[in-house]
Amino acid sequence: MTSLTILCIDDESDLLEVRRIFLEKAGYRVVGAATGKEGIRLFSAERIDLVVLDYWMADMNGLDAAEELKRINPKVPIIILSGYCSILDEGVGRVDRWLVKGQSEPENLLSTIRKFLGRDGSA
């Protein structure tokens, strides 16, 4: 079975690496990008099944990146990770799920990814 590909976009390299390891152990192929612009380029160049991106990034707001990704392919689910407790009004229609960073983030993230991709995640 071909692994589903998740694009993770985060300008914090340590968090990007932790997510990559976590998701690869769950059986996904992970492509990482350190900027919104790099993420958009990779999204355009590769077959991506789902995107996880940070809300606060130095080069581009996560919602702006999400808007461009949805313009390119509106069918790909986008999950934003943020310190904000709920989706901001301007995020409605641009992202498919808003998750709060914190203690239960890895489990919530994996559960949400599995729901979107219709897969139990077993490798």
Secondary structure as GFF3:
##gff-version 3
##sequence-region A 1 123
A	DSSP	beta_strand	5	9	.	.	.	ID=ss1
A	DSSP	alpha_helix	13	25	.	.	.	ID=ss2
A	DSSP	beta_strand	29	33	.	.	.	ID=ss3
A	DSSP	alpha_helix	36	45	.	.	.	ID=ss4
A	DSSP	beta_strand	50	54	.	.	.	ID=ss5
A	DSSP	alpha_helix	62	72	.	.	.	ID=ss6
A	DSSP	beta_strand	78	82	.	.	.	ID=ss7
A	DSSP	three_ten_helix	89	91	.	.	.	ID=ss8
A	DSSP	beta_strand	97	100	.	.	.	ID=ss9
A	DSSP	alpha_helix	105	117	.	.	.	ID=ss10
###
